[in-house]
Every structure is written in structure tokens, then in C-alpha cells.
Amino acid sequence: MASNLTERLSRLVKTMRGQSRITESNVQDMLREVRMALLEADVALPVVRDFIARVKDKALGQEVVSSLTPGQVLVSIVQKELSATMGEGVSDINLATQPPAVILMAGLQGAGKTTTTAKLAKHLIEKRKKKVLTVSADVYRPAAIEQLKTVTAQAGAEWFPSAPDQKPAEIAAAAIDHARRHYFDVLLVDTAGRLAIDEALMAEIKDLHAQLKPVETLFVVDAMQGQDAVNTAKAFKDTLPLTGVVLTKLDGDSRGGAALSVRQITGVPIKFAGVSEKIDGLEVFDADRHAGRVLGMGDIVALVEEVQKGVDIEAAQKLAEKVKSGAEFDFNDFLSQISQMKKMGGLSGLMDKLPTELAAKAGQADMDKAERDVRRMEGIISAMTAKERRQPALLMDGKSKASRKRRIAQGAGVQIQDVNRLLNQFEQMQTMMKKMKGGGLMKMMKRMGGMKGLPGLGR
């Protein structure tokens, strides 16, 4: 949905550039583009109709500030209404109860409930400093219990054992008793899913809800389901008093079709979004920020958070001290920098959070090539001996440098030219690091002309 809606609105803004005011005619043009984009994203028809009606009411009669064009004003209205449709801002998870706070995870099979349960456990441990226990009440799907055990360990939470021959109610009673006796703050209950909604599933989960009395009942839905998500949401809403929605696979192509539909159908806020397959790939859903991403405005806040999360502060300080002391920047340091970037989701992961215009300038083909180059560099450094990594001079001068390069190229499965290219790049970085010693960074930036584009500097 994101790229499609962005493209259509960008075209519209350009065509309206010469117009001085908002009219019924140009509002109709915009609404037609928005309607087509939403329907193509598989957003439910009733949701589209309601959304279009609200945008039209807000747009007609809207004054245009002298510094803006009608197109920009209309896009701003669309963004605000997108945010309102998805819930406006952030809705936090409710843990205000006598421990353990029980959270029930509900949804269809294949929506990602089990993985999301572990991701939520990690979030509660790291962000809310809670002691978390997980349990699987899915006694039907083969290996569901073992899967939860594995991902719970990755999340750093504790897992309560259950078996396929037990009844879900029996498992729930034992788990909540264990959580109370061992002073857990939160109990996450993963429930069974189905390939299609059936009465037996709904009756079972309704009984489980009555038994556990959870503070949160989260409906987990695949963000790429689109129209199908609406039918699922209706069924679960009629059976359970849902308190929130978790969208999984929001990093897929849909970028929000389900986000618009599910929020309106269930009437409950979207609380979390799965943004990657990694165990830490769950973020608190912010409707305002997501609306910006849908419209191609990027998500700079998420970009900053990703950088902060990925950067190893201790390693960065050690490198800074090493450079300051005059010690030589080596291949271990170089490899560490590559590793830091990978932790941040790589180049493509960071580009995804930039505004569409900036990302487009870089180009997907260029990003793919850069990712391949990074992987090649990593392979070449890994093919070096420990001594060569510590002493880069062995590869840059001396009689044995040619044979060393051949051996490294063979070990990494690349050409000698690739090794030479890496050495040249490394030498440039090493030179830069030397100039950074003793405050030389500012002088270097001035020579590069880097100050010109920075406000308040180089004057």
C-alpha cells in the first residue's frame, strides 16, 4: 500500500502545483487516487468509504497557508486521517493488576502467534523490566509447544512445560499457579490457531478467557492478509473482549492494508507491530509514525531507535580511546564496524525508514550492490589469519604480501582485485582515523567541504 499510495499522491501534488486553492474538483481528483490505492491494498470497502468521506469533509473549505500548495494540504489531511483510522498515537499495554498479569494471545494459525509471544516477552523484559513466563495451550499443532520453548529461550524469558495430551484449561490452571508461586510479573498464554474459523476453536478460547481473566487479550493478525483479516477480526471480536491488536509481517509488501481495516472493525487499538523476523523485531505501534511511513515520509524516529539499539556503546568508546592513544586501526576494528551496521538491519533496513524521495535517490539496485559489497568485505577479512587482522602492514608491504593475498582470495572465494579493493578502502579509513586523533576530524571535514551543508558550522 505504501509505495502505491505515495506514488499516486506524489503525482497529484505535482499536477496541483500551479493551483492556488482547494476546490471540489481537485479534492475529487485526490480522493479518486486515494480510493484506488486503498482498494488495491485490499483494505475493506466499508473502511475505504468511511475514510474517503472523512477526508472529503475535512478537505472542502480548508484554507491554504501561503507557504503550502493545495496538494501539500490535502496530503496532510490524508496523513491525519490515516493516523486517526489506525488509532492515533500509541496505546500502551496494561499491566496494572495483581501479579501475574495474564496476557492471552489469540488469532488464526499462521498469523505468527508463537513467535510474537516470545517477541512480546523480550519487549516486556527489556523495556518494562518484568519477570516473564510463557506457556503454550496449543495442544493440536505438532511441535507448537517445542517451538514456544525454543523462542522463549531466545527471548530470555522462562517457559512453563505443557504436553499435547493435556487439556488447555488444565495447562492454564497449572501455569497460573506456577506464576503466582514463583512471583512472575507476567504470564503470556499462547493459544491454538486454525486454518479456518470454527465453533470448537471459539468455544475453547472463550472458556480459556473466562478461566484466566486476562488483563490483555491480544488479537494477532498477519498484516498481509488484507480483506481476509476483516472476517477473522469480526469473528474474534464477537467471541472475545479484545483489548488490542498485534500486526505481524508489517515489513512485507502490504504496509498497512490490514492496519486500516482491523482497527476499525475491532474497535480496539493496534498495540504492537512485527517489523522483522528477529526476536527483537517487535515495536510499539505508533499510528502517527506509521501513517508517515505509508505516505513515504519515512520514520526518522524508528531510524534513530534502530541506530541506538544496534550501536555497541562500549565497543565504540574502546575504538575512540584506541584512536586517541595513537594505536593503529586494524582489520578487527574494521570488521567490528561492519558488524555494527548489520545489527542495525543493514543498509536496506536503514533505507526503508528514510523518506521515499531520499531512498529513491539511492536506488534499490545500488543498495543491493552495497549489501553484496559489505558481505564480500566481511568474507575477505574472515579469510585472514588472526595475525594479519592485527597487523594490516603484512598485506600492504613486505615480500610475502602477494602470496598472502592469493591465499585470502582463495579462502574467501573472490578475485585478488577484490582483496586489493578492500585494502585500498581500509587504507583510506585508517588514514581518516589517524586524522581524527587530536581533533583533526574538524579540519578533515573542512577540507572535504563537509561543513557547507551543515547549519551553524563552517562560517
C-alpha positions in Angstrom: 0.0 0.0 0.0 2.8 2.4 0.9 4.6 2.7 -2.4 1.3 2.7 -4.3 -0.4 5.5 -2.3 2.9 7.5 -2.1 3.3 7.3 -5.9 -0.3 8.4 -6.6 -0.2 11.3 -4.1 3.2 12.5 -5.3 1.8 12.6 -8.9 -1.2 14.6 -7.6 0.9 17.1 -5.7 2.9 17.8 -8.8 -0.1 18.3 -11.0 -1.7 20.6 -8.5 1.5 22.7 -8.1 0.1 25.6 -10.2 -3.3 25.8 -8.4 -3.8 28.4 -5.7 -6.8 26.9 -3.8 -8.6 23.8 -2.8 -11.7 23.1 -4.9 -14.2 20.4 -5.1 -12.6 19.3 -8.4 -9.1 18.8 -7.1 -10.4 17.2 -3.9 -12.3 14.7 -6.1 -9.0 14.0 -8.1 -7.2 13.3 -4.9 -9.9 11.1 -3.4 -10.0 9.0 -6.6 -6.3 8.3 -6.3 -6.6 7.5 -2.5 -9.6 5.2 -3.0 -7.8 3.2 -5.8 -4.7 2.8 -3.7 -6.6 1.6 -0.6 -8.7 -0.8 -2.6 -5.6 -2.2 -4.3 -4.1 -2.7 -0.9 -7.1 -4.9 0.0 -8.5 -2.5 2.6 -12.1 -3.4 3.4 -14.7 -1.5 1.4 -16.7 -0.1 4.3 -13.4 1.2 5.8 -12.4 2.9 2.5 -15.9 4.5 2.2 -15.7 5.9 5.7 -12.1 7.1 5.3 -12.9 8.9 2.0 -16.0 10.6 3.5 -13.9 11.9 6.4 -11.1 13.2 4.2 -13.6 14.9 1.9 -15.4 16.7 4.8 -12.0 17.9 6.2 -10.6 19.0 2.8 -13.5 21.1 1.4 -13.3 24.6 2.8 -9.8 24.1 4.1 -7.7 27.3 3.9 -4.4 27.1 2.2 -1.5 28.7 4.0 0.7 30.9 1.7 3.7 28.7 2.2 1.8 25.5 1.2 0.2 24.3 -2.0 -3.3 22.7 -2.2 -1.6 19.3 -2.9 0.5 19.6 0.3 -2.5 20.5 2.4 -4.5 17.6 1.0 -1.7 15.1 1.7 -1.5 16.5 5.3 -5.3 15.8 5.7 -4.8 12.2 4.4 -2.0 11.6 6.8 -4.0 12.8 9.8 -7.0 10.7 8.8 -4.8 7.6 8.2 -3.4 8.1 11.7 -6.9 8.5 13.2 -8.1 5.4 11.4 -5.2 3.4 12.9 -5.8 4.7 16.4 -3.8 8.0 16.8 -0.6 7.8 18.7 0.5 5.0 21.0 -1.7 2.7 23.1 0.4 1.1 25.9 -0.1 -2.4 27.2 -2.0 -2.6 30.5 -0.1 -4.3 33.4 -1.9 -2.6 36.2 -3.1 -5.6 38.2 -2.1 -8.0 40.9 0.8 -10.1 39.5 0.9 -12.2 37.5 -0.7 -10.1 34.7 -2.1 -12.6 32.2 -1.9 -11.8 28.5 -3.9 -14.1 26.2 -2.6 -14.4 22.6 -5.4 -15.1 20.0 -5.5 -15.5 16.2 -5.6 -17.8 13.3 -2.9 -20.5 12.6 0.0 -19.0 10.5 -0.5 -15.4 11.9 2.7 -15.7 13.9 1.2 -16.0 17.4 4.0 -18.2 18.9 6.9 -16.1 17.6 5.0 -12.9 18.6 4.5 -14.3 22.1 8.3 -14.6 22.5 8.9 -11.2 21.0 6.5 -9.7 23.4 8.2 -11.5 26.3 11.5 -9.9 25.2 9.9 -6.5 24.9 8.4 -6.8 28.5 11.8 -7.9 29.9 13.9 -5.2 28.2 11.5 -2.3 28.1 9.3 -2.8 31.2 11.8 -4.8 33.3 9.3 -7.6 34.0 9.8 -11.2 35.0 8.0 -13.1 32.3 6.7 -16.7 32.0 5.3 -18.2 28.7 3.1 -21.3 28.3 1.6 -23.0 25.2 -2.1 -24.0 25.3 -1.8 -25.2 21.7 -2.2 -29.0 22.0 -3.2 -29.5 18.4 -0.4 -28.2 16.2 2.6 -30.5 16.0 5.7 -29.0 17.7 3.9 -25.9 18.8 5.0 -26.4 22.4 8.6 -27.1 21.5 8.6 -24.0 19.2 7.5 -21.8 22.1 10.2 -23.3 24.3 12.9 -22.5 21.7 11.8 -18.9 21.0 11.2 -18.2 24.7 14.8 -19.2 25.5 16.0 -16.8 22.7 13.9 -14.0 24.3 15.4 -14.6 27.8 12.1 -15.4 29.4 11.1 -18.6 31.3 8.9 -21.3 29.8 6.3 -23.5 31.5 6.1 -27.0 30.1 2.9 -28.4 28.7 2.0 -31.6 26.8 -0.3 -32.4 23.8 -2.3 -34.9 25.9 -3.3 -32.2 28.4 -6.4 -30.0 28.1 -5.9 -26.3 27.6 -7.8 -25.5 30.8 -5.6 -27.8 32.7 -2.4 -26.2 31.3 -3.7 -22.7 32.1 -4.5 -23.6 35.7 -1.1 -25.1 36.3 0.8 -22.2 34.6 -1.0 -19.5 36.6 -0.4 -21.4 39.8 3.3 -21.7 39.0 3.5 -18.0 38.0 1.9 -17.0 41.4 4.2 -19.2 43.5 7.4 -18.1 41.7 6.5 -14.4 41.6 6.3 -13.8 37.9 5.1 -10.4 36.8 3.6 -11.5 33.5 2.2 -14.8 32.1 1.9 -15.0 28.3 -0.5 -17.7 27.1 -0.1 -18.8 23.5 -3.4 -20.4 22.3 -4.2 -22.7 19.4 -4.9 -21.4 15.9 -6.8 -22.9 13.0 -6.6 -22.6 9.2 -10.2 -21.5 9.3 -12.5 -20.2 12.0 -14.6 -22.9 13.6 -17.0 -23.1 16.5 -14.9 -25.5 18.5 -11.9 -23.2 18.5 -14.0 -20.2 19.5 -15.7 -22.1 22.3 -12.4 -23.3 23.7 -10.7 -19.9 23.7 -13.8 -18.3 25.2 -13.7 -20.8 28.1 -9.9 -20.2 28.5 -10.5 -16.4 28.7 -13.2 -16.9 31.4 -10.8 -19.1 33.4 -7.7 -16.8 33.1 -9.4 -13.4 33.3 -6.5 -11.8 31.3 -5.7 -8.1 31.6 -4.9 -8.1 27.9 -6.4 -10.2 25.1 -4.3 -9.5 22.0 -5.6 -10.4 18.5 -2.5 -11.4 16.4 -3.1 -10.9 12.7 -0.9 -11.1 9.6 -0.6 -7.6 8.1 -0.5 -9.0 4.6 -4.0 -10.7 4.9 -5.8 -7.6 3.8 -9.6 -8.3 3.3 -9.3 -11.7 4.9 -8.2 -10.0 8.1 -11.6 -8.3 8.4 -13.5 -11.6 8.5 -11.1 -13.0 11.1 -11.3 -9.8 13.2 -15.1 -9.9 13.2 -15.2 -13.5 14.4 -12.7 -12.9 17.3 -14.4 -9.6 18.3 -17.8 -11.4 18.6 -16.2 -14.1 20.8 -13.7 -12.3 22.9 -13.5 -8.9 24.7 -10.3 -8.0 22.7 -8.1 -5.2 24.2 -5.6 -4.8 21.4 -4.2 -6.0 18.1 -0.7 -7.1 17.1 0.1 -6.8 13.4 2.8 -9.3 12.2 4.8 -9.1 9.0 4.4 -5.3 8.7 7.7 -5.3 6.9 6.0 -7.1 4.0 4.6 -5.5 0.8 1.2 -4.6 2.2 2.5 -1.8 4.6 -0.8 -1.3 6.3 -3.9 -2.6 4.4 -4.8 -4.7 7.5 -3.8 -1.9 9.8 -6.6 0.3 8.5 -9.2 -2.5 8.4 -8.6 -4.3 11.6 -8.5 -1.2 13.9 -11.9 0.0 12.6 -13.6 -3.5 12.7 -12.4 -4.5 16.2 -12.7 -1.0 17.7 -9.5 -1.8 19.8 -6.1 -0.1 19.3 -3.1 -1.7 17.5 -0.6 -2.1 20.3 2.4 -3.8 18.6 3.8 -4.4 15.1 6.1 -7.1 14.0 8.7 -5.4 11.8 11.2 -8.3 11.2 11.7 -12.0 11.9 14.3 -11.4 14.6 13.4 -11.9 18.2 13.7 -8.2 18.9 11.6 -7.4 15.8 8.6 -6.1 17.7 7.9 -2.4 18.2 5.2 -0.5 19.9 2.8 0.7 17.2 2.6 4.4 16.7 -0.2 5.3 14.4 1.2 8.8 13.6 4.6 7.4 12.6 3.1 4.6 10.6 0.9 7.0 8.7 4.1 8.9 7.8 5.7 5.7 6.5 2.6 4.8 4.5 2.8 8.1 2.8 6.5 7.8 2.0 7.6 10.3 4.6 9.8 7.8 6.3 10.2 7.1 10.0 13.2 9.0 11.3 12.3 8.2 14.9 12.4 4.5 14.1 15.7 5.0 12.3 17.3 6.7 15.3 15.9 4.0 17.6 17.4 1.3 15.3 20.8 3.0 15.4 20.7 3.4 19.2 19.7 -0.3 19.6 22.4 -1.5 17.1 25.3 0.5 18.3 27.5 -1.1 20.9 28.4 1.9 23.0 31.2 0.1 24.9 32.8 -1.0 21.6 32.5 2.5 20.2 34.2 4.0 23.3 37.0 1.5 23.1 37.7 2.3 19.5 37.6 6.1 20.3 40.2 5.5 23.0 42.3 3.4 20.8 42.4 6.0 18.1 43.1 8.8 20.6 46.0 6.8 22.0 47.6 6.6 18.6 47.2 2.8 18.3 46.7 1.6 14.7 43.2 0.9 13.4 43.2 -2.8 12.3 41.0 -5.3 10.5 39.4 -6.4 13.7 38.2 -2.8 14.2 37.0 -2.7 10.5 35.1 -6.0 11.0 33.5 -4.6 14.2 32.2 -1.6 12.2 30.6 -3.9 9.6 29.0 -6.0 12.4 27.5 -2.8 14.0 25.9 -1.9 10.7 24.4 -5.4 10.3 22.9 -5.2 13.8 21.1 -2.1 12.6 19.4 -4.2 9.9 22.0 -3.5 7.1 21.8 -0.7 4.5 18.4 -1.8 3.1 16.9 -1.9 6.6 18.0 1.6 7.4 17.0 2.9 3.9 13.5 1.6 4.5 13.0 4.1 7.2 14.1 7.1 5.2 11.6 9.3 3.3 10.7 7.8 -0.1 12.4 10.5 -2.1 15.7 10.0 -0.3 15.5 6.3 -0.6 14.7 6.5 -4.3 17.8 8.6 -4.9 20.0 5.8 -3.6 18.1 3.3 -5.7 17.3 -0.3 -4.8 19.9 -1.6 -7.3 22.6 0.5 -5.6 21.5 -0.8 -2.2 21.7 -4.4 -3.3 25.2 -3.9 -4.7 26.3 -2.2 -1.5 24.9 -5.1 0.6 26.8 -7.6 -1.6 30.0 -5.5 -1.3 29.7 -5.5 2.5 29.2 -9.3 2.6 32.3 -9.7 0.3 34.4 -7.5 2.6 33.3 -9.5 5.6 34.3 -12.7 3.8 37.7 -11.4 2.9 38.5 -10.3 6.4 37.3 -13.6 7.8 39.7 -15.4 5.4 42.7 -13.6 7.0 44.8 -15.0 9.8 44.5 -13.5 13.3 47.9 -12.0 12.9 47.1 -10.4 9.6 44.0 -8.8 11.1 46.0 -7.4 13.9 48.9 -6.3 11.6 47.5 -4.9 8.3 51.0 -4.0 7.2 51.7 -7.6 6.4 49.3 -7.3 3.5 50.4 -3.9 2.3 54.2 -4.3 2.2 56.8 -7.0 2.5 57.8 -9.8 0.2 55.1 -12.2 1.2 52.1 -9.9 0.5 51.3 -11.3 -2.9 51.1 -14.9 -1.6 49.1 -13.8 1.4 46.6 -12.0 -0.9 46.3 -15.1 -3.1 45.6 -17.3 -0.1 43.0 -14.9 1.2 41.3 -14.6 -2.2 41.0 -18.3 -2.5 39.7 -18.7 1.1 37.1 -16.0 0.5 36.1 -17.2 -2.9 36.9 -13.9 -4.6 39.4 -12.4 -7.1 42.7 -10.8 -6.0 41.3 -7.5 -7.3 38.6 -7.7 -4.7 41.2 -8.1 -2.0 43.2 -5.1 -3.3 40.0 -3.0 -3.4 39.3 -3.9 0.3 42.9 -3.0 1.2 42.5 0.4 -0.5 39.3 1.1 1.3 40.8 0.0 4.6 43.9 2.2 4.0 41.6 5.2 3.4 39.7 4.5 6.6 43.0 4.0 8.5 44.2 7.4 7.2 40.9 9.0 8.3 41.2 7.5 11.8 44.7 9.0 12.1 43.4 12.4 11.2 40.7 12.1 13.8 43.4 11.8 16.6 43.7 15.1 18.5 40.7 16.9 17.0 41.8 16.5 13.4 38.2 15.5 12.4 37.0 19.1 12.1 40.0 20.0 9.8 39.4 17.0 7.7 35.7 17.8 7.3 36.5 21.4 6.2 39.0 20.1 3.6 36.2 17.8 2.3 33.8 20.7 2.2 31.5 18.8 4.6 30.8 22.0 6.6 29.0 23.8 3.8 25.8 21.8 4.1 25.7 21.8 7.9 23.7 24.6 9.5 25.7 26.6 12.0 29.1 25.2 11.0 31.9 26.3 8.8 31.1 30.0 9.0 
